[in-house]
Amino acid sequence: MQYLLSVVHDQASLADPDEEAAIDVFNDRLRAEGHWVFGGGLGIPDNATVIDSRGAEAVITDGPFVESKEFLAGFWIIEAPDLDVALKLATEGSKACNRKIEVRPFLDE
C-alpha cells in the first residue's frame, strides 16, 4: 500500500545543513529498503500560485491556498505493507527533517 507522508512546518525557513544531511540518510534508507516511491521539498507558500477553474473562466491567484501558520514543506510517497510500518517510517522521517509528519493512505481503486 502507498502512503503520503506530508512534512508540516510552521516557519519560512528551509532545512539547515544538519537537517539536509539527515534527510539524505533517511531517503537513502527508504530506497535501500524498497519503501521509496517519490519525495521532495517544496518552496515557501508565498511562492505558490492557485488556479481555480470551477467557473466559466480560470481564476489565478498568487500566494497560498489558505492562510495558515503551518504549511506543506515537502512530502514522501512510500510503499509500506501496513499502517504500522508507515507510522514507524514517518516517525523516523520526522526525526530526520525535524518537522511534523502527517500520514495518509492513498485510496485503493
N, C-alpha and C positions, 0 to 999 in steps of 0.2 A: 504494500500500500504506500502511496505517496502522501507526504505531509509538507505543508508550508510552514517554515519557521520564520516568523516575521521579527525583525530586530526593531525594538521600540526604543526611541531615545527622546530626551527632553532638552537637549542643548544643540545649538547650531554648529557644534564642533565636530570635526571628523575624528577618526581613530588616531591616537598618538602612536609613535613608533613601537612601543611595547605591545599595545593592543593589536597593531597590524601584524606583528611577528606571531602573536598567539593565535590570531585568526588564520594566518597561513598554515600554522601547525595543525589547527583543527580542520581546515579544508583538506590538507594532505591526508589526514586520518580518515575523513569521510570518503575520500577517493579510494584509499587503500583497502578500506573495509566494505566497499561496494554500496555505500549509502548515498554518495554524491549523485545528484541529477543536474542541478544548476544552482548558482548563487551569485550574489553581487551586492555591492554597496550602492546607495542612491545619493544623489545630490540633496542639498537642503531644500525644504519645501518652498522657500522663496523663489527658487528656480523652476518651479512646476508650472505647467500650463494645463488648464482644464477645458475639455471640449464637451459640449452638451448638444447633441444632435437629435434630441427628442422632439423638437418642434419642427416647423417648416424650414427654418434656417439654423445652421450651426452657430452656437454662441461659444466664442473662445475667450477665456478669461485667464489673465496672468495670476500666478500665485497658487497657494494650496487650495484643495477642495474644501477643507474645513479649517477653521481657526481652532487650534488646539495646542496645549502645552507639549503633548507628545506627538511624535510622528514616526512614520516608517522610514528607518535609516538604511535598511538593507534586508536581505532575505536569503534563505536557503530553501531549495526544494530537495527533499531527501526521500529515499526509499527505505522503509523500515517494515519489519514483519508485523508490528503491532504498535499500539499507542504507548505502551510501557517503554519500548526501545526508543520511540520518537521523543518521549519526555526525557529520557536519560541523555540522549544526544543534545536536546535543547538545553538541558542543564549545563552540559559541557560547553556548548556554544555561547551561552550567556556568560559563563566564566571567562571564556576566551576574549569576547568582544567588550566585556564589562558593561553590558546593557541588558534590558529585559527582553525576553523572547516570548512571543505568542505562538502556540502550536495549533494548527488547524488541519484536519484531514481533507484531502480532495474527495469530492463526491465520486462514487462509482457510477459508471454509465452503463 
